[in-house]
Amino acid sequence: MKKLNCLLLTAVTVFAVSCNQKPAEPKQAATTIDNTLTAEEKAGGVMTPEILWKFRRLGTFALSPDGSQVLYTVTDIDVPTEARITNIYKIPSAGGDPVQLTTEGGNSPQWFSEGKKIAYVNKGKLIVMNPDGSGKKTITGLDDFEIFSIAPSSDKIYFTRRVKLDQTANEKHELPNAKVRIINDLMYRHWNTWSDYSYSHLFVATFNGSGVTDEKDILEGKKFETPT
C-alpha cells in the first residue's frame, strides 16, 4: 500500500511540474536566408514559381559623391516562412566584386559627409556607418519617420512622418464603443488599409552625424499629404 501511494505521489508530482513548465518560445526568423537552387531544380531546367521566388530582389541604389562606388540593396525572401530580409551592398562603379555592408537588415542607403559616412534605415531607426560597414550607431532624436534625406552640407535632414489631424467618428460624437466610420471624402481606403486620420508631413531638422534636433513640421496644421 505504501509503495502504491509513493507511485501515485510521484506521478502527481511529475504531472504538476510538467504543467508548470513554460511552453517553448517560437524560433526567431533567421537573419540569413539560403535560396540556393537545389540539384533537382538545376537539373530540371524549368522556371517554376518556387525558383522565381528564390531570385534576389534588387532595390534602391546610391552613387557615391566621387562616382567611384555604388550602394544598393538586395532582398531575400524565404517562401515557406514568408520571412524576408533586405541588406546593403557596395560595388565599384567600374565593376568588381560586391561587398556586403549589413547582415541584420538595412534599406534606403545614402552617402553623406562627402562620402565619408553612410546613413540607412533599419527597424524604424536611422543608422550611420563607415563606408566599409564598420562603426554602426543609431542616430538619436529621430523616431517614427517614413523617408529621409540628408542635405549635401550634412548639417540638415528632412524626413516625413504621419501627423493625426482628423477626428474619428468616435471622437467627434463621443461614442467610444461605436464601431463606425463616417465617409464623405477621398481617400478613405487604400488597397487593404483604412485611412488612419493622419497626413504625411515634411519635417526639417538639424543633423550633426549622431543626433537630430530642432525638428520643424513645415506643413503644421495643414491637411495635405507630402509628395514622395
Disulfide bonds with the S-S distance in Angstrom:
none
